[in-house]
Every structure is written in structure tokens, then in C-alpha cells.
Amino acid sequence: MVSVDALDSVLPQADFVVLATPLTKDTHRLLDARRIGLMKRGAGFFNIGRGGSVDHDALAKALRSGALSGALVDVFDPEPLPANSPLWHADNLLLTPHVTSDDPDEYLPKTFDLVFENVRRQRASQGAPVPEGGALAPRGELGGIAPPEAGGASAPPAALP
């Protein structure tokens, strides 16, 4: 864990940056274009906190340019993600719905099953080796969220019972 005051000094060294902050006046656009520019070339990024903590335009630009090797985002600003968001077409970005719970016995295992199945489907649609069985996801589907032009919705392809 790193304090906001130390963030600028560690971003250039980090192979992966995981943002899991609440949205406050101090964390609004915490990872802006300047800080994304400080990140180590080829680093990976995960935002599992709040969408308002990241400049999504700057994130998409860093992914397109190859400055970042990839990202996983499950929170957006605004939610649901608008059809014109650059995130829909960003390279090496996995978009997933923001689904969290404090139910480790029932909800979390089912959610993890959905996430792993969606990753398997995505890998299969890109020609990557996958375990046998199961249908492929429609082209363009990422982590259960398809781009609006593909008729996407902000929900996993399978529902939790």
C-alpha cells in the first residue's frame, strides 16, 4: 500500500499498479494523464476502486500507444460506460462489471466462476489455447461486457442464481 504523497515516486518503478481507493476529493482523478505518464513503460494497471479516480481518456491513450501493457477495469465514470467511451476500443483492456460482495460462501465463488469462464471465452475468441468444452463468446465480447455496437449490455453473459 502506498500513500498519495508517495505515489509519484513509486509509479515509475511498479510493474503493476492496483488502484483500490474510495472516491474522495483527494482521490478524484488520482491517476490522471500526468501520473499515467509516470508509470513504468509496459506496466499493467487494475482499477477495482472507483471509476472517478482515473482519467479514462488518458488510460485509453496509454494503452493504444503501448505505454501500458494492459489493464483491467471494473469501475467506470460514469456507470454504465457510455457508448462513446474510448475504453470500448482500447487495446489490451479487459472490462468487467463491478460485482463485489462480502458473501465468501455463495456469491464470490459463483462470481469467480463467471469471470474465469469469460476469460476462457475471450482467449478462445482470440485463438489462444483454452481448456476443452463450452461455447465461444461473440466476437468483441470482453469479460462479459460487449461494446454497444455489438449489442452489449453491462451484465455478465450468465446470471447468478
C-alpha positions as CSV (number, residue, x, y, z in Angstrom):
1,M,0.0,0.0,0.0
2,V,1.3,3.5,-0.9
3,S,0.1,6.9,0.3
4,V,-1.0,9.5,-2.1
5,D,2.1,11.6,-1.2
6,A,4.4,8.7,-2.2
7,L,2.6,7.8,-5.4
8,D,4.7,9.8,-7.8
9,S,7.9,8.2,-6.6
10,V,6.7,4.6,-6.9
11,L,4.8,4.7,-10.2
12,P,8.0,4.7,-12.3
13,Q,9.1,1.5,-10.5
14,A,5.9,-0.5,-10.4
15,D,5.3,-3.4,-12.8
16,F,1.7,-3.4,-11.8
17,V,-0.5,-0.7,-10.3
18,V,-3.7,-1.7,-8.4
19,L,-6.0,1.2,-7.6
20,A,-8.5,0.3,-4.8
21,T,-9.4,3.6,-3.4
22,P,-12.7,5.2,-2.3
23,L,-13.7,8.3,-4.3
24,T,-12.9,11.4,-2.3
25,K,-11.8,14.9,-3.1
26,D,-8.2,13.6,-2.7
27,T,-8.6,10.6,-4.9
28,H,-10.7,12.2,-7.7
29,R,-8.7,11.7,-10.9
30,L,-5.8,10.4,-8.7
31,L,-4.4,8.6,-11.8
32,D,-4.6,11.5,-14.3
33,A,-2.7,11.8,-17.5
34,R,0.4,13.1,-15.7
35,R,0.6,10.2,-13.3
36,I,-0.2,7.6,-16.0
37,G,2.7,9.2,-17.9
38,L,4.9,8.5,-14.8
39,M,4.1,4.8,-14.9
40,K,6.8,2.3,-15.9
41,R,6.7,1.6,-19.6
42,G,4.9,-1.8,-20.1
43,A,3.3,-1.8,-16.6
44,G,-0.1,-3.3,-16.0
45,F,-3.0,-1.4,-14.4
46,F,-6.0,-2.6,-12.4
47,N,-8.8,-0.3,-11.1
48,I,-11.1,-2.0,-8.7
49,G,-11.9,1.0,-6.6
50,R,-13.9,3.9,-8.1
51,G,-14.1,5.0,-11.7
52,G,-13.7,8.7,-10.9
53,S,-10.2,8.0,-9.6
54,V,-8.9,7.5,-13.2
55,D,-8.7,9.7,-16.3
56,H,-10.2,7.1,-18.7
57,D,-9.2,9.1,-21.8
58,A,-5.5,9.1,-20.7
59,L,-5.7,5.4,-19.8
60,A,-7.0,4.5,-23.3
61,K,-4.3,6.7,-24.9
62,A,-1.6,4.9,-22.8
63,L,-2.9,1.5,-23.8
64,R,-3.1,2.5,-27.5
65,S,0.4,3.8,-27.5
66,G,1.8,0.7,-25.7
67,A,3.0,2.8,-22.7
68,L,1.0,0.4,-20.6
69,S,0.9,-3.3,-21.5
70,G,-2.6,-3.9,-20.3
71,A,-5.4,-3.0,-17.9
72,L,-8.4,-4.5,-16.1
73,V,-11.1,-2.1,-15.1
74,D,-14.3,-2.9,-13.3
75,V,-15.4,0.6,-12.4
76,F,-16.3,3.4,-14.7
77,D,-17.2,7.1,-14.6
78,P,-20.0,7.4,-15.4
79,E,-21.6,4.0,-15.0
80,P,-22.7,2.4,-17.2
81,L,-19.9,3.1,-19.5
82,P,-21.2,5.4,-22.4
83,A,-21.2,4.1,-25.9
84,N,-18.7,6.8,-27.0
85,S,-16.1,5.9,-24.3
86,P,-12.6,5.3,-25.7
87,L,-12.4,2.4,-23.4
88,W,-14.6,0.3,-25.7
89,H,-11.8,0.3,-28.3
90,A,-8.7,0.4,-26.1
91,D,-6.1,-2.3,-26.8
92,N,-5.2,-4.8,-24.1
93,L,-8.1,-3.8,-21.8
94,L,-10.4,-6.2,-20.0
95,L,-13.7,-4.6,-19.0
96,T,-15.7,-6.4,-16.3
97,P,-18.8,-5.5,-14.4
98,H,-18.2,-4.2,-10.9
99,V,-19.6,-7.0,-8.8
100,T,-18.4,-7.3,-5.2
101,S,-19.9,-8.9,-2.2
102,D,-19.0,-9.9,1.4
103,D,-20.5,-13.3,0.9
104,P,-17.5,-15.6,0.5
105,D,-19.5,-18.8,0.7
106,E,-22.0,-18.4,-2.1
107,Y,-21.7,-15.2,-4.2
108,L,-17.9,-14.9,-4.6
109,P,-17.3,-18.5,-5.9
110,K,-20.1,-18.0,-8.4
111,T,-18.7,-14.7,-9.5
112,F,-15.2,-16.1,-9.9
113,D,-16.6,-18.9,-12.0
114,L,-18.2,-16.3,-14.3
115,V,-15.1,-14.3,-14.5
116,F,-12.9,-17.3,-15.3
117,E,-15.4,-18.6,-17.9
118,N,-15.4,-15.1,-19.5
119,V,-11.6,-15.0,-19.7
120,R,-11.6,-18.5,-21.2
121,R,-14.2,-17.4,-23.8
122,Q,-12.2,-14.3,-24.6
123,R,-9.0,-16.3,-25.0
124,A,-10.7,-18.8,-27.3
125,S,-12.1,-15.9,-29.5
126,Q,-8.5,-14.7,-30.0
127,G,-7.2,-18.2,-30.9
128,A,-5.4,-18.7,-27.6
129,P,-5.2,-22.2,-26.2
130,V,-8.1,-22.9,-23.8
131,P,-9.5,-25.9,-21.9
132,E,-11.9,-28.1,-23.8
133,G,-15.7,-27.5,-23.7
134,G,-18.0,-24.6,-23.7
135,A,-19.2,-22.2,-26.4
136,L,-17.2,-19.3,-27.6
137,A,-18.3,-15.7,-26.7
138,P,-19.4,-13.5,-29.5
139,R,-16.6,-11.6,-31.2
140,G,-15.8,-8.4,-29.4
141,E,-17.1,-9.6,-26.0
142,L,-14.7,-8.7,-23.2
143,G,-15.2,-10.1,-19.7
144,G,-19.0,-10.2,-20.1
145,I,-19.4,-6.7,-21.5
146,A,-19.7,-6.3,-25.2
147,P,-19.2,-3.0,-27.0
148,P,-22.5,-1.1,-27.6
149,E,-22.3,-1.6,-31.4
150,A,-22.3,-5.4,-30.7
151,G,-25.5,-5.1,-28.7
152,G,-23.6,-5.1,-25.4
153,A,-25.1,-4.7,-22.0
154,S,-23.4,-4.0,-18.7
155,A,-24.0,-7.5,-17.3
156,P,-22.3,-10.9,-17.3
157,P,-23.4,-13.3,-20.1
158,A,-24.7,-15.6,-17.5
159,A,-26.7,-14.6,-14.4
160,L,-26.1,-15.6,-10.9
161,P,-29.0,-17.7,-9.4
